[in-house]
Amino acid sequence: PDRILLKPGKLTTDEFEIMKTHALLGIEIVADNPWLTGAALTIRHHHERFDGSGYPDGLVGDAIPRIARIFSVVDVFDALTSERPYKKPMPAGEALDIIGRDSGRQFDPEIVAIFIGIAAEIHATTLLAGGVELRQEMRILLARYFRTTTAN
């Protein structure tokens, strides 16, 4: 619910338990969408932690699908560097430091190493790009990887 998603302060234990249901609810949302057939694993497991303390299944290390391990790093970076109702955006360098400190615990160390090597430049380029440029780049990526009417 928006009252939890947009809450300006820290979530209570009960609110966090409700928030954790989004991974399983997300699977239901994409279940009948053939365009998102492969997304279910990413959606289900993007809050698993490399050390096994995540949710919903408590998977450890390589048992977490690689795409979910990648998405987890990207998702946290986005959350840290984006403005939210409860916080201002964090500088990219600070976000990368946090991700680096959680390497091996929350995140796959190999993915963190690669991400840290490319994230700052991509983030800076994206911040400098205008909306038209970003939409054009998205169309190019969609055309490369998907057959959609959006990509044409």
Secondary structure by P-SEA (a helix, b strand, c coil): ccccccccccccaaaaaaaaaaaaaaaaaaccccccccaaaaaacccccccccccccccccccccaaaaaaaaaaaaaaaaccccccccccaaaaaaaaaaaccccccaaaaaaaaaccaaaaaaaaaccaaaaaaaaaaaaaacccccccc
